Amino acid sequence: MTVRKAMVGDYIMSIKGIKGQVEKVNENSVIIEIIENLSQYEFSNNRTVVSHKNYIVV
C-alpha cells in the first residue's frame, strides 16, 4: 500500500478515528471539515488540523 499526502477535496481518516474532507493542505498538516467523529475528543466547531503522519486517504 502506497501512502500519499491528501489533496484538497480528499476524504481522510485519522488514526484517532476522525473522518473528514480536506479543506487546506499545509506543509506538515491538513485542515479538515469533520464528517464523523469516533474519537473521545469533542470539537467546538466542525474543523480540525491533522498531521500528515496521522491519517490515511480513504
The 8 nearest C-alpha neighbors of each residue, nearest first, counted from 0:
[[1, 2, 3, 55, 56, 57, 4, 54],
 [0, 2, 3, 55, 4, 56, 57, 5],
 [3, 1, 0, 4, 55, 56, 5, 54],
 [2, 4, 5, 1, 56, 55, 51, 6],
 [5, 3, 51, 6, 2, 56, 55, 24],
 [4, 6, 9, 56, 3, 7, 21, 11],
 [5, 7, 9, 8, 24, 4, 21, 23],
 [8, 6, 21, 22, 9, 23, 24, 5],
 [7, 9, 21, 20, 6, 22, 10, 5],
 [10, 8, 21, 6, 7, 20, 5, 11],
 [9, 11, 20, 19, 57, 56, 21, 8],
 [10, 12, 56, 57, 55, 19, 18, 54],
 [13, 11, 18, 54, 55, 17, 16, 56],
 [14, 12, 54, 17, 15, 16, 53, 18],
 [13, 15, 16, 53, 54, 12, 17, 55],
 [16, 14, 13, 38, 17, 37, 53, 12],
 [17, 15, 37, 38, 13, 14, 36, 12],
 [16, 18, 36, 13, 12, 35, 15, 37],
 [19, 17, 12, 35, 34, 11, 33, 36],
 [20, 18, 33, 34, 32, 31, 10, 11],
 [19, 21, 10, 31, 32, 9, 8, 11],
 [22, 20, 31, 7, 8, 9, 23, 30],
 [21, 23, 31, 7, 30, 20, 8, 32],
 [24, 22, 30, 29, 21, 7, 25, 31],
 [23, 25, 29, 28, 30, 6, 7, 26],
 [26, 24, 28, 29, 27, 23, 30, 51],
 [25, 27, 28, 24, 29, 51, 50, 4],
 [28, 26, 25, 51, 50, 29, 24, 52],
 [29, 27, 50, 51, 25, 49, 26, 24],
 [28, 30, 24, 49, 25, 48, 23, 31],
 [29, 31, 48, 23, 22, 47, 21, 49],
 [32, 30, 21, 20, 22, 46, 19, 47],
 [31, 33, 46, 19, 20, 45, 34, 21],
 [32, 34, 19, 45, 46, 35, 31, 18],
 [35, 33, 19, 18, 32, 36, 20, 17],
 [36, 34, 18, 33, 17, 37, 19, 16],
 [35, 37, 17, 38, 16, 18, 34, 33],
 [36, 38, 16, 17, 35, 39, 15, 18],
 [39, 37, 16, 40, 36, 15, 17, 41],
 [38, 40, 41, 37, 36, 15, 16, 17],
 [41, 39, 38, 42, 36, 37, 15, 17],
 [42, 40, 43, 39, 38, 36, 44, 45],
 [41, 43, 44, 45, 40, 46, 47, 33],
 [42, 44, 41, 45, 46, 47, 40, 33],
 [45, 43, 42, 46, 47, 33, 41, 32],
 [44, 46, 33, 32, 42, 43, 47, 34],
 [47, 45, 32, 31, 33, 44, 30, 48],
 [46, 48, 31, 30, 49, 32, 45, 33],
 [47, 49, 30, 29, 31, 28, 50, 46],
 [48, 50, 29, 28, 30, 53, 51, 47],
 [51, 49, 28, 52, 53, 27, 29, 48],
 [50, 52, 28, 53, 27, 54, 49, 4],
 [53, 51, 50, 54, 49, 28, 27, 55],
 [54, 52, 50, 51, 14, 13, 49, 55],
 [55, 53, 13, 12, 14, 52, 51, 11],
 [54, 56, 12, 11, 57, 13, 2, 53],
 [55, 57, 11, 10, 5, 12, 54, 9],
 [56, 11, 10, 55, 12, 9, 18, 54]]
